[in-house]
Amino acid sequence: MEVAPGVRRLGPGLVNVYLLEEAGEVTIVDAGAPGYWNDLPAELAAMGRTMEDVRALVLTHAHADHVGFAERLRRERRVPVRVHELDEALARRPGTPNLDERKIRPFALRFIAFALTHGMVRTTPILEVATFGDGATLDVPGAPRVIHVPGHSEGSAVLHVPARDVA
């Protein structure tokens, strides 16, 4: 679904992946759940692009619902993965969503059901990941600028795309 010119969203709204297109190349922002991998080619096609046009994957943080297909994209398509330096260790370590820290409430139940049906029971570690820091302008399509917003995770980041005035 197009959310802004040159920006598409993949996902049902609970966990999202964004595709940022610039000059025929694509940056993927977040890798959602592993199950999103199968939907990625169709979403790229909707913007007139293919997997060959993907140049980078940038993670806003390294929780299980954001790293889903990251290692597969890196390994199979040789797409570099980037994450804030404070979330590097989290991105590199396998694990399961830390659901026992959540209070049981309607959102948590929806999230648990989502995790079970979209392959998030175990997170695949990202074996090679590059890092960035606060204020960096990333050398990827869209040239997003990093705004460090710790809280949800140590390395949570917002990516601002000045040319489109979207974040």
Secondary structure, DSSP 8 states (H G I E B T S, - for coil): -EEETTEEEES-SSS-EEEEEETTEEEEE----GGGGGGHHHHHHHTT--GGGEEEEE-S--STTTSTTHHHHHHHH---EEEEGGGHHHHHS-B---GGGS--SHHHHHHHHHHHHTT-SSB---SS-EEE-TT-B-SSTT--EEEE-TTSSTT-EEEEBTTTTB-
